[in-house]
């Protein structure tokens, strides 16, 4: 069945409506469609290399709208007022992803937010799982959209650039290694960002400790001055009494 669906998607590359099929495929893939839009994007870019970036832009636009759609499904249509899964949720659990996978993504959102959406959008992870979970667990929507734009934009424009630069021969490389390359780049980017936060965070902690130490010294000096002043006043009073 998947093979037939794959062939059906590719058949749109020979149609004058291929660009429209790409848009809707990107839109629905972010919420329920099982195949990634990369399949049709690659075919369309190879067929019209000079329009590669136009196709990438169209794919990005559809995918971000689809991400918002997936978020809306998770936020508004996932559970009943009584807290039970809706018919839509049960359909997804039975045919698209498991309850366990969905809950695991929710746990990840509690810790990482932006980076989870970014990783799902840039790598071969099922983006729909993360868009719907984002709505269900009510993560920050503007942050969610920004992460979707950045990650999906990087993915689709990288594919478009590779085909624009190298033409049809690059297709074999993309088919075999692109997902691995995207995963490695995502891991490196997240790792470098985490390292930068750690380094700058350590510096801020050290500065805070220094500032606290200086405040303590200043307070101690002020207390010492007050004590010295009181001592001088006591001596003056004693001299007066004598």
Secondary structure, DSSP 4 states (H G I P E B T S, - for coil): -HHHHHHHHHHGGGSTTHHHHHHHHHHHHTTT-SS-THHHHHHHHHHTGGGHHHHHHHHHHHHHHHHHHHHHHHHHSSB-TTS-B-HHHHHHHHHT--HHHHHHHHHHHTTTTHHHHHHHHHSSS-HHHHHHHHHHTT--HHHHHHHHHHHHHHHHHHHHHHHHHHGGGHHHHHHHHHHHHHHHHHHHHHHHHHHHHHHHHHHHHHHHHHHHHHHHHHHHHHHHHHHHHHHHHHHHHHHHH-
